[in-house]
Amino acid sequence: MKRVGSIKEVVDIALELPAGAVPYEEFDFEPYFEEAQNEEELRKTWRVFTKVKDVLENGRRLENASWRLWHRERNKTGVAPTDVDALTTASVADKYDLTQSLQQAEKETDRIVGDMFGGVGQRFQEENEKVVQRARAERTRALLELAKKHDLTDDVVNDVLSWVASSVISAEEVVVHQAATLLPETAHDARSYLHSTVFMPRPRVAAFCHSLERNGANNFLLYLLRELREQLSFEVFSPKEGAMRADYEAMGIPVSICDMKLVTYPEDVRAVLKKFQYAIANTIMTTEVINACRDLSVPCLWVIHEAWPKEHFNYYAKEVFMMTHLDEKAIVDAFSNASKIVFPAQVQRRCYNGLFEEQNARVIYNGIPLASINAFRAVQNRDAVRKELGYGPDDFLLVHMGTVCKRKAQLVTCQSFAELYANGPLANGKSFKLLMVGARYIRQHEIEYIEECKHTLEAVGAEEAATILDVKKNVLPYYLAADIILCPSINEVLPLVICEGMAFERAVIATRIDGIPEALSHGVEGLLIEPNNPMALYDAIEKLANDDELRSQMGMAGRKRVLSQFSFATMSKTYRETISLDLEIVANGEVISVQG
C-alpha cells in the first residue's frame, strides 16, 4: 500500500478523485497535481512506476525498475540467476561484493526514479511547509486584529503569547521547537513577521449548497472549493446532513447546517453572512442567500445549474424540487441582486435573459477531474473491470448514469432496451446488457418511477439483462466497462455524465436539448436524438452497436473535445478570475485579490 508523508498529502490524494471516489486497493493513487493532456504525458508523470505492475490498455506491462537493476547487478557477480547452490557457497568476499552491488543498484534506482518523476518527496515537503506557514500567518494576523479591536497594549499581547507557549502548547504536548511555527513570541515579532511574509490573508467565504447528497451540482461545488482553497478560506452551509460532509472535512473545510425549513431561515442566513466577506450560492435553491447578501452588502457569486423556464419558477421550486420556501418573486429578485452570476452553458444564459444585468453574468463550462480519470484508465484493465461487474466479452453494455427520475428519462431507456432485448442478439452474436446507476429511495415520486422502470423490463423478461444500482461513490468503473453511454434526458443543462463518458473515449447518445449540443456534435462525438422518444434512442443504439469503427472514431473525438473545452484547470482558473473582480480587500495598506 502507499505510504504518505502528511495529512495534507492524504487529503490531496483522496480529493484528486471525483467526489467520494474510493481508490482501489490494488494500485497506488499517487496524487496527480497536473492534468495530463494526452496519454504519453500521463505515462511520463506516472509516479508509481516502481510499485505498480499492471497491464496498460495497449498491453505493455510496467516492469519494476528495481528488479531489473537487481537482476543486472546480480549477474555482474558471475552468479547465474537460477544457480542457488553457487550463491549459497560463494565466498564471504563475493557475498560482500554482491551486497555492495545491490546497495549501489538501489541508489541507482532512486536516482532514476527521481529523474523521471521530478523529486516528488521534495515537492511534498515544500507543500507541507507552505501549509504550515500560511496557517501561522493567519493566526498571527487574527491575533493582531483582535488586539487592535480591543485596544490591547503590546504587554498584554506578549502575555497572551507567553501563555500560549507555556500553557496551551505544553497541554497539547507540542515539541518546544515547534512553538515558533504556531505563533511569534512577541507582538513586535508578530508585526515583523506579517510585514515579511508572502502569505496574505485569505478572504472568508461562505459556500451554500442545497444538500450534501452526491449529485452533479454538489460535486461541482466540492471540486471548485478544492481548487480555490489556497486563496480563499471556506465554510460550507447545507440545509441538511449528507455523505459529502466527510469530503469537505477531509479538505479541512468545516460544514454547518442551516435548515431551510425553519421559519427563522432568512434571519439565520443573515447572521451567518455577517461573519464572511464573500458568498458562493450553488443552484437556484439557495436564492435566499443572494437576497440576504444584497441587504448586507456582501459580494456574492450565484452558480445556476438549473434551466427552469421563467414562467414556471413556482412549479419547479415547489412541486418538482419541493423547496416550499421559494417563490417566483424571490428568484426574480435574486437575479437582480447577485454580484456575479455564472451559467455552465450558453443555453441557460439565454433562458434567463432579461432577469439580470448583462455585465454581471458569464458562462463558464464545468470541468471534470481529468487527472483522476487518466490515472484510473492507466492502471485498470477493462476486461477485468467488466468481469468484476459481471459482464463478459459477449456482452454489449449500455450504461445510463444519473439520478433515476423522470427528468433523466430512464424509463425511455428501459422502453428502448426492452425492444432491443426482444429482437435478440446483435449480428456479431453479442447480447445487449443495460446498467443504470443512480437509484435512490428518498422521494416517493422517484421510488414510483424506479418501479415503473422495473415493470417495463419485466414485461418482456429483460430484467435479467438489466441492472439498476443505487447511487455510487465511485462511478469510474462503470464508464470504463461501458460500450455506449446513454443520456436521453428530457430536462438538463449540460450534464457532466456526457463529458466524463467522452473522457473515457466512449460514444455518447444524448438528447438534443438545453446545453447538450454545446458539448456534443451530432455524428462527431456521438448522436443527438429528440427527447422522450424511445424509438429514436433504439435506432441510435442499434446504429452504433453495429459499427465498431464509428464508435471508436466518436470516442477519440470526444476525448479531444473534453481536453479542449472541459479542462478542470481552465474552469477553476476562470472562477478565480471572476471572483477576484468582485472581491478585493485592503490589508496592510495593499489591495489583495484572490488571483492565484
C-alpha positions as CSV (number, residue, x, y, z in Angstrom):
1,M,0.0,0.0,0.0
2,K,1.0,3.6,-0.5
3,R,3.0,5.5,2.1
4,V,2.2,9.1,2.7
5,G,4.1,11.8,4.4
6,S,1.4,14.1,5.8
7,I,-2.3,14.7,6.4
8,K,-2.1,17.2,3.6
9,E,-0.8,14.6,1.2
10,V,-3.6,12.2,2.2
11,V,-6.2,14.9,1.5
12,D,-4.7,15.8,-1.9
13,I,-4.7,12.1,-2.9
14,A,-8.2,11.5,-1.9
15,L,-9.7,14.6,-3.4
16,E,-7.9,14.3,-6.7
17,L,-10.6,11.7,-7.3
18,P,-14.2,12.5,-8.2
19,A,-16.3,13.3,-5.1
20,G,-16.4,10.3,-2.8
21,A,-14.4,8.0,-5.1
22,V,-12.6,5.3,-3.2
23,P,-9.2,4.3,-4.6
24,Y,-8.8,0.7,-5.5
25,E,-6.5,-1.0,-3.0
26,E,-4.7,-3.0,-5.7
27,F,-2.9,0.1,-7.0
28,D,-1.3,3.3,-5.8
29,F,-3.2,6.5,-6.4
30,E,-0.3,8.9,-6.0
31,P,-1.7,12.4,-6.5
32,Y,-1.7,13.9,-9.9
33,F,-1.2,17.6,-9.5
34,E,-1.0,18.4,-13.2
35,E,-3.6,17.4,-15.7
36,A,-2.2,15.2,-18.5
37,Q,-3.2,16.4,-21.9
38,N,-2.5,13.1,-23.6
39,E,-1.6,9.5,-22.8
40,E,2.1,9.9,-23.4
41,E,2.2,12.9,-21.0
42,L,0.4,10.8,-18.4
43,R,2.9,8.0,-18.6
44,K,5.7,10.4,-18.1
45,T,4.2,11.6,-14.9
46,W,3.2,8.2,-13.6
47,R,4.9,8.3,-10.2
48,V,4.2,4.7,-9.2
49,F,6.4,3.3,-11.9
50,T,8.4,1.1,-9.5
51,K,5.4,-0.1,-7.5
52,V,2.7,-0.9,-10.0
53,K,2.8,-3.9,-12.2
54,D,-0.4,-3.8,-14.1
55,V,-1.2,-4.2,-17.8
56,L,-2.0,-1.0,-19.6
57,E,-4.6,-0.7,-22.4
58,N,-2.0,-1.3,-25.1
59,G,-0.9,-4.5,-23.4
60,R,2.5,-3.1,-22.3
61,R,3.5,-4.1,-18.8
62,L,5.3,-1.7,-16.5
63,E,8.2,-3.6,-15.2
64,N,9.7,-2.9,-11.8
65,A,12.8,-0.9,-12.3
66,S,14.4,-2.0,-9.1
67,W,14.0,-5.7,-10.1
68,R,15.7,-5.1,-13.4
69,L,18.6,-3.3,-11.8
70,W,18.9,-6.0,-9.1
71,H,19.0,-8.7,-11.8
72,R,21.7,-6.9,-13.7
73,E,23.9,-6.3,-10.7
74,R,23.4,-9.9,-9.5
75,N,24.7,-11.2,-12.9
76,K,27.8,-9.0,-12.6
77,T,28.9,-11.2,-9.7
78,G,29.1,-14.2,-12.0
79,V,26.2,-16.0,-10.3
80,A,23.5,-17.2,-12.6
81,P,20.0,-16.2,-11.5
82,T,19.0,-19.8,-11.0
83,D,22.2,-21.0,-9.6
84,V,21.1,-21.2,-5.9
85,D,24.0,-23.5,-4.9
86,A,26.6,-21.2,-6.3
87,L,25.1,-18.3,-4.4
88,T,25.0,-20.2,-1.1
89,T,28.6,-21.4,-1.4
90,A,30.0,-18.1,-2.6
91,S,32.9,-16.7,-0.6
92,V,32.4,-14.1,2.1
93,A,34.1,-11.6,-0.2
94,D,31.8,-12.5,-3.1
95,K,28.8,-12.0,-0.8
96,Y,30.2,-8.7,0.3
97,D,30.6,-7.6,-3.3
98,L,27.1,-8.7,-4.1
99,T,25.7,-6.7,-1.2
100,Q,27.6,-3.7,-2.3
101,S,26.3,-4.1,-5.8
102,L,22.8,-4.4,-4.6
103,Q,23.1,-1.3,-2.5
104,Q,24.5,0.6,-5.5
105,A,21.6,-0.7,-7.6
106,E,19.2,0.6,-5.0
107,K,20.8,4.0,-5.1
108,E,20.7,3.9,-8.9
109,T,17.0,3.1,-8.8
110,D,16.3,6.0,-6.5
111,R,18.3,8.3,-8.9
112,I,16.4,7.1,-11.9
113,V,13.0,7.5,-10.2
114,G,14.0,10.9,-9.1
115,D,15.0,11.9,-12.6
116,M,11.7,10.5,-14.0
117,F,9.3,12.0,-11.5
118,G,10.9,15.3,-10.6
119,G,11.5,15.0,-6.8
120,V,8.1,14.1,-5.6
121,G,9.3,14.0,-1.9
122,Q,10.8,17.4,-2.2
123,R,7.5,18.8,-3.6
124,F,5.5,17.3,-0.8
125,Q,7.9,18.8,1.8
126,E,7.6,22.2,0.1
127,E,3.8,21.9,0.0
128,N,3.6,21.0,3.7
129,E,5.9,23.9,4.7
130,K,3.6,26.2,2.7
131,V,0.6,25.0,4.6
132,V,2.3,25.5,8.0
133,Q,3.5,29.0,7.1
134,R,0.1,30.1,5.8
135,A,-1.6,28.9,8.9
136,R,0.9,30.7,11.1
137,A,0.4,33.9,9.1
138,E,-3.4,33.7,9.5
139,R,-3.2,33.0,13.3
140,T,-0.8,35.9,13.7
141,R,-2.9,38.3,11.7
142,A,-6.1,37.3,13.6
143,L,-4.3,38.0,17.0
144,L,-3.1,41.5,16.0
145,E,-6.5,42.3,14.6
146,L,-8.1,41.4,17.9
147,A,-5.5,43.4,19.8
148,K,-6.3,46.4,17.6
149,K,-10.1,45.9,18.0
150,H,-9.9,45.8,21.8
151,D,-7.1,48.4,22.2
152,L,-4.7,45.9,23.8
153,T,-1.1,47.0,24.6
154,D,1.9,45.1,23.4
155,D,2.5,44.0,27.0
156,V,-0.9,42.3,27.1
157,V,-0.3,40.7,23.7
158,N,3.1,39.5,24.9
159,D,1.4,38.0,28.0
160,V,-1.1,36.1,25.7
161,L,1.7,34.8,23.5
162,S,3.7,33.7,26.6
163,W,0.6,31.9,28.0
164,V,0.1,30.2,24.6
165,A,3.7,29.0,24.6
166,S,3.8,27.8,28.2
167,S,0.3,26.5,28.7
168,V,-1.6,25.7,25.5
169,I,1.4,24.3,23.6
170,S,2.5,22.3,26.7
171,A,-1.0,21.0,27.2
172,E,-1.1,19.8,23.6
173,E,2.3,18.2,24.1
174,V,3.8,20.1,21.2
175,V,7.5,19.9,21.0
176,V,9.1,23.1,22.2
177,H,10.9,23.9,18.9
178,Q,7.5,23.7,17.1
179,A,6.1,26.6,19.1
180,A,7.6,29.1,16.7
181,T,5.6,27.6,13.9
182,L,2.4,28.3,15.7
183,L,2.8,32.0,16.7
184,P,5.6,34.5,17.0
185,E,7.0,35.1,20.5
186,T,6.2,38.8,20.9
187,A,3.9,41.5,19.5
188,H,6.9,43.1,17.8
189,D,7.9,39.7,16.2
190,A,4.3,39.3,15.1
191,R,4.3,42.6,13.2
192,S,7.7,42.0,11.7
193,Y,6.6,38.6,10.6
194,L,3.4,39.9,8.9
195,H,5.5,42.6,7.2
196,S,7.8,40.0,5.7
197,T,5.5,37.1,5.0
198,V,4.3,36.4,1.5
199,F,1.1,34.8,2.8
200,M,-1.6,37.4,2.6
201,P,-5.0,36.9,4.4
202,R,-7.4,34.6,2.7
203,P,-10.9,36.2,2.5
204,R,-13.5,34.2,4.4
205,V,-16.1,32.8,2.1
206,A,-19.5,31.1,3.0
207,A,-20.4,28.5,0.4
208,F,-24.1,27.5,0.4
209,C,-25.4,24.2,-1.2
210,H,-28.9,22.8,-1.4
211,S,-27.8,19.5,0.1
212,L,-24.8,17.2,0.9
213,E,-26.1,14.4,-1.3
214,R,-23.9,13.2,-4.1
215,N,-25.0,14.7,-7.4
216,G,-23.6,16.7,-10.3
217,A,-24.3,20.2,-8.8
218,N,-22.9,19.2,-5.4
219,N,-19.8,17.6,-6.9
220,F,-19.1,20.7,-8.8
221,L,-19.0,22.8,-5.6
222,L,-16.7,20.3,-4.0
223,Y,-14.3,20.5,-6.9
224,L,-14.4,24.3,-7.1
225,L,-13.7,24.7,-3.4
226,R,-10.9,22.3,-3.6
227,E,-9.3,24.3,-6.3
228,L,-9.8,27.7,-4.6
229,R,-8.9,26.8,-1.0
230,E,-5.4,28.1,-1.4
231,Q,-6.7,31.6,-2.0
232,L,-10.0,31.5,0.0
233,S,-10.9,30.3,3.4
234,F,-14.2,28.4,3.1
235,E,-17.0,27.2,5.3
236,V,-19.9,25.2,3.8
237,F,-23.5,25.6,4.8
238,S,-26.1,23.0,3.9
239,P,-29.8,22.7,4.9
240,K,-29.3,19.1,5.9
241,E,-26.8,16.4,6.6
242,G,-25.3,14.2,3.9
243,A,-22.5,12.0,2.8
244,M,-20.4,14.8,1.3
245,R,-19.7,16.4,4.8
246,A,-16.8,13.9,5.1
247,D,-15.5,15.1,1.7
248,Y,-15.3,18.7,2.8
249,E,-14.0,18.0,6.2
250,A,-11.2,15.8,4.7
251,M,-10.1,19.1,3.0
252,G,-10.2,21.0,6.2
253,I,-13.3,22.9,5.2
254,P,-15.9,23.0,8.1
255,V,-19.5,22.2,7.4
256,S,-22.5,23.7,9.2
257,I,-26.2,23.0,9.0
258,C,-28.6,25.9,8.2
259,D,-32.1,24.4,7.9
260,M,-34.2,25.9,5.1
261,K,-37.4,24.5,6.6
262,L,-37.1,26.6,9.7
263,V,-39.2,29.8,9.8
264,T,-36.0,31.6,11.1
265,Y,-34.0,30.6,8.0
266,P,-33.8,34.1,6.4
267,E,-32.6,35.5,9.7
268,D,-30.2,32.6,10.2
269,V,-28.6,33.2,6.7
270,R,-28.1,36.9,7.5
271,A,-26.5,36.0,10.9
272,V,-24.1,33.7,9.0
273,L,-23.2,36.1,6.3
274,K,-22.2,38.9,8.8
275,K,-19.1,36.8,9.6
276,F,-17.9,36.5,6.0
277,Q,-16.5,38.7,3.2
278,Y,-18.0,36.8,0.3
279,A,-20.6,34.2,-0.5
280,I,-21.0,31.4,-3.2
281,A,-24.5,30.2,-3.7
282,N,-24.8,27.0,-5.6
283,T,-28.1,26.4,-7.5
284,I,-31.4,28.4,-7.6
285,M,-32.4,26.7,-4.4
286,T,-30.0,28.9,-2.5
287,T,-31.9,32.0,-3.6
288,E,-32.3,33.5,-0.1
289,V,-28.5,33.7,0.2
290,I,-28.3,36.1,-2.7
291,N,-31.1,38.3,-1.5
292,A,-29.5,38.4,2.0
293,C,-26.1,39.3,0.5
294,R,-27.7,42.3,-1.2
295,D,-29.2,43.5,2.1
296,L,-25.9,43.2,3.9
297,S,-23.7,44.5,1.0
298,V,-21.8,41.2,0.9
299,P,-20.5,40.4,-2.6
300,C,-21.6,37.1,-3.9
301,L,-21.5,34.6,-6.8
302,W,-24.5,32.6,-7.9
303,V,-24.0,29.5,-9.9
304,I,-27.1,28.5,-11.8
305,H,-27.2,24.8,-12.7
306,E,-30.9,24.7,-13.5
307,A,-32.8,25.6,-16.6
308,W,-36.2,26.4,-15.2
309,P,-38.5,28.3,-17.6
310,K,-39.2,31.7,-16.2
311,E,-42.9,31.3,-16.3
312,H,-42.6,28.0,-14.2
313,F,-40.5,29.1,-11.3
314,N,-43.1,28.3,-8.7
315,Y,-43.9,24.9,-10.3
316,Y,-40.2,23.8,-10.3
317,A,-39.4,25.2,-6.9
318,K,-42.5,23.9,-5.1
319,E,-43.7,20.9,-7.0
320,V,-40.6,19.4,-8.7
321,F,-37.9,20.1,-6.1
322,M,-40.2,20.6,-3.1
323,M,-38.5,23.8,-2.0
324,T,-41.6,25.3,-0.4
325,H,-39.6,28.3,1.0
326,L,-39.0,29.6,-2.6
327,D,-41.3,31.6,-4.8
328,E,-41.1,33.4,-8.1
329,K,-40.6,36.8,-6.6
330,A,-37.7,35.8,-4.5
331,I,-36.0,34.1,-7.5
332,V,-36.5,37.1,-9.8
333,D,-35.2,39.4,-7.1
334,A,-32.1,37.3,-6.7
335,F,-31.2,37.6,-10.4
336,S,-31.1,41.3,-9.9
337,N,-29.3,41.2,-6.6
338,A,-26.4,38.8,-7.4
339,S,-23.0,40.4,-7.8
340,K,-21.9,37.8,-10.3
341,I,-23.9,35.0,-12.0
342,V,-22.3,32.0,-13.6
343,F,-24.1,29.7,-16.1
344,P,-22.4,26.4,-17.1
345,A,-23.9,26.7,-20.6
346,Q,-25.0,29.3,-23.1
347,V,-28.5,27.9,-23.2
348,Q,-29.0,28.8,-19.6
349,R,-27.9,32.4,-20.1
350,R,-30.5,32.7,-22.9
351,C,-33.1,31.0,-20.7
352,Y,-32.9,33.8,-18.1
353,N,-32.3,36.7,-20.4
354,G,-33.9,39.9,-19.1
355,L,-33.6,39.0,-15.4
356,F,-30.0,40.1,-14.9
357,E,-27.6,42.8,-15.9
358,E,-25.5,41.6,-18.7
359,Q,-22.2,42.7,-17.2
360,N,-22.9,40.6,-14.1
361,A,-23.2,37.3,-15.9
362,R,-20.9,35.0,-17.8
363,V,-20.7,31.4,-19.0
364,I,-18.1,29.0,-17.5
365,Y,-18.2,25.4,-18.6
366,N,-18.0,22.9,-15.8
367,G,-14.7,21.0,-15.8
368,I,-14.1,17.3,-15.0
369,P,-11.2,15.8,-13.0
370,L,-9.3,14.6,-16.0
371,A,-6.2,13.7,-13.9
372,S,-8.3,11.2,-11.8
373,I,-9.8,9.7,-14.9
374,N,-6.4,9.4,-16.6
375,A,-4.9,7.7,-13.5
376,F,-7.8,5.2,-13.4
377,R,-7.7,4.4,-17.0
378,A,-3.9,3.9,-16.9
379,V,-3.9,1.2,-14.3
380,Q,-7.3,-0.6,-14.8
381,N,-7.8,-3.4,-17.3
382,R,-11.2,-3.0,-19.0
383,D,-11.8,-6.7,-19.3
384,A,-11.0,-7.3,-15.6
385,V,-13.3,-4.4,-14.6
386,R,-16.2,-5.8,-16.7
387,K,-15.6,-9.3,-15.3
388,E,-15.8,-7.9,-11.8
389,L,-19.0,-6.2,-12.6
390,G,-20.5,-9.4,-14.1
391,Y,-20.1,-8.7,-17.8
392,G,-18.2,-10.9,-20.3
393,P,-16.8,-10.4,-23.8
394,D,-20.1,-11.4,-25.4
395,D,-22.0,-8.6,-23.6
396,F,-22.6,-5.2,-25.3
397,L,-23.1,-2.9,-22.3
398,L,-25.3,0.2,-22.3
399,V,-24.7,2.5,-19.3
400,H,-27.1,5.2,-18.2
401,M,-25.7,7.3,-15.3
402,G,-27.6,9.8,-13.1
403,T,-30.4,10.0,-10.5
404,V,-33.2,7.7,-11.5
405,C,-36.1,10.2,-12.1
406,K,-38.4,11.5,-14.8
407,R,-36.0,14.3,-15.7
408,K,-33.2,11.8,-16.6
409,A,-35.6,9.6,-18.6
410,Q,-34.5,6.2,-17.5
411,L,-38.0,4.9,-18.5
412,V,-37.2,5.9,-22.1
413,T,-34.0,3.9,-21.8
414,C,-35.9,0.9,-20.4
415,Q,-38.5,1.1,-23.2
416,S,-35.8,1.1,-25.9
417,F,-33.9,-1.7,-24.2
418,A,-37.0,-3.8,-23.9
419,E,-37.3,-3.6,-27.7
420,L,-33.6,-4.4,-28.3
421,Y,-33.8,-7.3,-25.9
422,A,-36.9,-8.7,-27.6
423,N,-35.2,-8.6,-31.0
424,G,-32.3,-10.9,-29.8
425,P,-28.5,-10.7,-30.1
426,L,-26.5,-8.5,-32.4
427,A,-25.2,-9.8,-35.8
428,N,-21.9,-10.5,-34.2
429,G,-23.5,-12.6,-31.5
430,K,-23.2,-10.2,-28.7
431,S,-26.1,-9.6,-26.3
432,F,-27.4,-6.3,-25.1
433,K,-27.0,-5.5,-21.4
434,L,-28.2,-2.5,-19.5
435,L,-26.7,-0.9,-16.4
436,M,-28.4,2.1,-14.8
437,V,-26.6,3.8,-11.9
438,G,-28.3,6.3,-9.6
439,A,-31.3,4.9,-7.9
440,R,-32.2,6.5,-4.5
441,Y,-35.2,5.7,-2.4
442,I,-35.9,9.1,-0.7
443,R,-38.7,10.8,-2.6
444,Q,-41.9,8.9,-3.2
445,H,-42.2,10.0,-6.9
446,E,-38.7,8.7,-7.5
447,I,-39.5,5.4,-5.9
448,E,-42.6,5.0,-8.1
449,Y,-40.5,5.9,-11.1
450,I,-38.0,3.2,-10.4
451,E,-40.8,0.7,-10.0
452,E,-42.2,1.7,-13.4
453,C,-38.8,1.2,-15.0
454,K,-38.6,-2.3,-13.5
455,H,-42.1,-3.2,-14.7
456,T,-41.2,-2.1,-18.2
457,L,-38.2,-4.5,-18.2
458,E,-40.2,-7.4,-16.6
459,A,-42.9,-7.1,-19.2
460,V,-40.6,-8.6,-21.8
461,G,-38.4,-10.7,-19.5
462,A,-35.5,-8.3,-19.8
463,E,-35.0,-7.9,-16.0
464,E,-32.1,-10.5,-16.0
465,A,-30.2,-8.5,-18.6
466,A,-30.7,-5.1,-16.9
467,T,-29.3,-3.8,-13.6
468,I,-30.4,-0.8,-11.6
469,L,-27.9,0.2,-9.0
470,D,-28.2,2.7,-6.2
471,V,-26.2,6.0,-6.1
472,K,-22.5,5.0,-6.0
473,K,-19.5,6.8,-4.6
474,N,-17.0,5.6,-7.3
475,V,-18.5,5.7,-10.8
476,L,-15.4,5.3,-12.8
477,P,-15.6,1.5,-13.3
478,Y,-19.0,1.9,-15.0
479,Y,-17.6,4.3,-17.6
480,L,-14.7,2.0,-18.3
481,A,-17.0,-1.0,-18.6
482,A,-19.5,0.7,-21.0
483,D,-19.7,0.3,-24.7
484,I,-22.1,3.2,-25.1
485,I,-23.1,6.0,-22.6
486,L,-26.8,7.0,-22.7
487,C,-28.2,10.4,-21.6
488,P,-31.7,10.7,-23.0
489,S,-32.8,13.3,-20.5
490,I,-35.9,15.5,-21.1
491,N,-34.6,18.3,-18.9
492,E,-31.0,19.1,-18.4
493,V,-28.4,21.9,-18.6
494,L,-25.1,20.3,-19.5
495,P,-24.7,17.0,-17.6
496,L,-21.1,16.1,-16.8
497,V,-22.0,12.5,-17.5
498,I,-21.5,13.3,-21.2
499,C,-18.1,14.9,-20.6
500,E,-17.0,12.1,-18.3
501,G,-18.1,9.5,-20.9
502,M,-16.2,11.2,-23.6
503,A,-13.1,11.4,-21.4
504,F,-13.2,7.6,-21.3
505,E,-13.4,7.6,-25.1
506,R,-17.0,6.3,-25.2
507,A,-19.5,7.2,-27.8
508,V,-22.5,9.1,-26.3
509,I,-26.1,9.1,-27.2
510,A,-27.9,12.1,-25.8
511,T,-31.0,14.3,-26.4
512,R,-30.8,17.5,-28.4
513,I,-31.9,19.7,-25.5
514,D,-30.6,22.6,-23.4
515,G,-26.8,22.8,-23.3
516,I,-26.1,19.3,-24.5
517,P,-25.4,20.4,-28.1
518,E,-22.7,22.7,-26.7
519,A,-20.8,19.7,-25.6
520,L,-21.6,17.1,-28.3
521,S,-22.0,17.5,-32.0
522,H,-24.2,15.0,-33.8
523,G,-22.2,12.5,-35.7
524,V,-18.9,13.6,-34.3
525,E,-18.6,12.6,-30.6
526,G,-21.9,10.8,-30.6
527,L,-25.5,11.0,-31.7
528,L,-28.2,13.5,-30.7
529,I,-31.8,12.5,-30.6
530,E,-35.2,14.1,-29.8
531,P,-36.3,13.8,-26.2
532,N,-38.9,11.4,-24.9
533,N,-38.6,9.2,-28.0
534,P,-37.8,5.5,-27.3
535,M,-37.7,4.6,-31.0
536,A,-35.2,7.3,-31.7
537,L,-33.0,6.0,-28.9
538,Y,-33.5,2.4,-30.2
539,D,-32.3,3.4,-33.7
540,A,-29.3,5.3,-32.3
541,I,-28.2,2.4,-30.2
542,E,-28.6,-0.1,-33.0
543,K,-26.6,2.1,-35.4
544,L,-23.6,2.4,-33.0
545,A,-23.8,-1.1,-31.7
546,N,-23.3,-2.4,-35.3
547,D,-20.4,-0.2,-36.2
548,D,-17.3,-0.7,-34.1
549,E,-15.2,1.7,-36.2
550,L,-17.7,4.5,-35.8
551,R,-17.9,4.1,-32.1
552,S,-14.1,4.2,-31.9
553,Q,-13.9,7.4,-34.0
554,M,-16.5,9.1,-31.9
555,G,-14.7,8.1,-28.7
556,M,-11.4,9.6,-29.9
557,A,-13.2,12.8,-31.0
558,G,-15.0,13.0,-27.6
559,R,-11.7,12.7,-25.7
560,K,-10.2,15.5,-27.8
561,R,-13.2,17.8,-27.2
562,V,-13.1,17.2,-23.5
563,L,-9.4,18.2,-23.3
564,S,-10.0,21.5,-25.2
565,Q,-13.4,22.5,-23.7
566,F,-13.9,20.9,-20.3
567,S,-10.5,21.2,-18.7
568,F,-10.8,21.3,-14.9
569,A,-7.8,23.6,-14.6
570,T,-9.4,26.1,-17.0
571,M,-12.7,26.1,-15.1
572,S,-11.1,26.8,-11.7
573,K,-8.8,29.5,-13.2
574,T,-11.8,31.3,-14.7
575,Y,-13.8,31.1,-11.5
576,R,-10.8,32.5,-9.6
577,E,-10.6,35.4,-12.0
578,T,-14.3,36.0,-11.8
579,I,-14.3,36.2,-8.0
580,S,-11.2,38.4,-8.0
581,L,-13.1,41.1,-9.9
582,D,-15.7,41.1,-7.2
583,L,-13.6,40.5,-4.1
584,E,-10.8,42.9,-3.2
585,I,-9.8,43.6,0.4
586,V,-7.4,46.0,1.9
587,A,-4.7,44.5,4.2
588,N,-1.6,46.3,5.4
589,G,-2.5,49.2,3.1
590,E,-2.3,47.0,0.0
591,V,-5.1,45.7,-2.3
592,I,-5.2,41.9,-2.1
593,S,-7.1,39.8,-4.7
594,V,-7.7,36.1,-5.0
595,Q,-5.8,35.7,-8.2
596,G,-3.6,32.6,-8.0
